[in-house]
């Protein structure tokens, strides 16, 4: 299933869809490139929360993921 929920922890999103890691890093989630950060912070912070912390527009994340073929829930639309 190609559905990504922006309200679940980042680590869970990456576990279910490992291919999105590169997309998220390109969007500005650079700490996710570090496996330790994915295992610690990634287990408690959702994509939506991480976007707020990093100053990344949730709409941009949603649009990029949709453009890459994912159905996105928990976003702005």
C-alpha positions as CSV (number, residue, x, y, z in Angstrom):
1,X,0.0,0.0,0.0
2,X,1.4,3.4,-0.9
3,X,-0.3,5.5,1.8
4,X,1.8,7.7,4.0
5,X,0.3,9.2,7.2
6,X,2.1,12.5,8.1
7,X,0.9,12.1,11.7
8,X,2.8,8.8,12.5
9,X,6.4,8.7,13.7
10,X,9.0,9.2,10.9
11,X,10.8,5.9,11.8
12,X,7.5,4.0,11.1
13,X,7.1,5.8,7.8
14,X,10.6,4.9,6.8
15,X,10.2,1.3,8.0
16,X,7.0,0.9,5.9
17,X,8.5,2.8,2.9
18,X,12.3,2.8,3.0
19,X,12.5,4.4,-0.4
20,X,11.1,7.7,0.9
21,X,14.2,8.3,3.1
22,X,16.1,10.0,0.2
23,X,13.0,12.1,-0.6
24,X,12.7,13.3,3.0
25,X,16.4,14.1,3.2
26,X,16.1,16.1,0.0
27,X,13.1,18.0,1.4
28,X,15.2,19.2,4.3
29,X,15.0,16.4,6.9
30,X,18.7,16.1,6.9
31,X,19.0,14.5,10.4
32,X,17.3,11.5,9.0
33,X,20.5,10.7,7.0
34,X,22.0,9.7,10.4
35,X,20.7,6.2,11.4
36,X,21.1,7.1,15.1
37,X,18.7,10.1,14.7
38,X,16.2,7.9,12.8
39,X,16.2,5.4,15.7
40,X,15.9,8.0,18.5
41,X,14.1,11.1,17.4
42,X,12.4,9.3,14.5
43,X,10.5,7.0,16.8
44,X,8.7,9.9,18.6
45,X,8.4,12.7,16.0
46,X,5.9,12.6,13.2
47,X,6.6,14.0,9.7
48,X,4.2,16.9,10.6
49,X,6.0,17.7,13.8
50,X,9.4,17.4,12.2
51,X,8.3,19.8,9.4
52,X,7.3,22.3,12.0
53,X,10.7,21.9,13.8
54,X,12.7,22.2,10.6
55,X,10.5,25.0,9.1
56,X,9.5,22.9,6.1
57,X,6.0,23.5,4.6
58,X,3.8,20.5,5.1
59,X,2.0,21.2,1.8
60,X,5.4,20.9,0.0
61,X,6.0,17.5,1.7
62,X,2.6,16.3,0.8
63,X,2.9,17.5,-2.8
64,X,6.3,15.9,-3.3
65,X,5.2,12.6,-1.8
66,X,2.0,12.6,-4.0
67,X,4.1,13.5,-7.1
68,X,6.2,10.4,-6.2
69,X,3.1,8.2,-6.3
70,X,2.0,8.1,-2.6
71,X,-1.4,8.8,-1.2
72,X,-0.9,11.2,1.7
73,X,-3.1,11.5,4.7
74,X,-2.9,13.7,7.8
75,X,-1.7,16.6,5.8
76,X,-3.2,19.9,4.8
77,X,-5.7,18.7,2.2
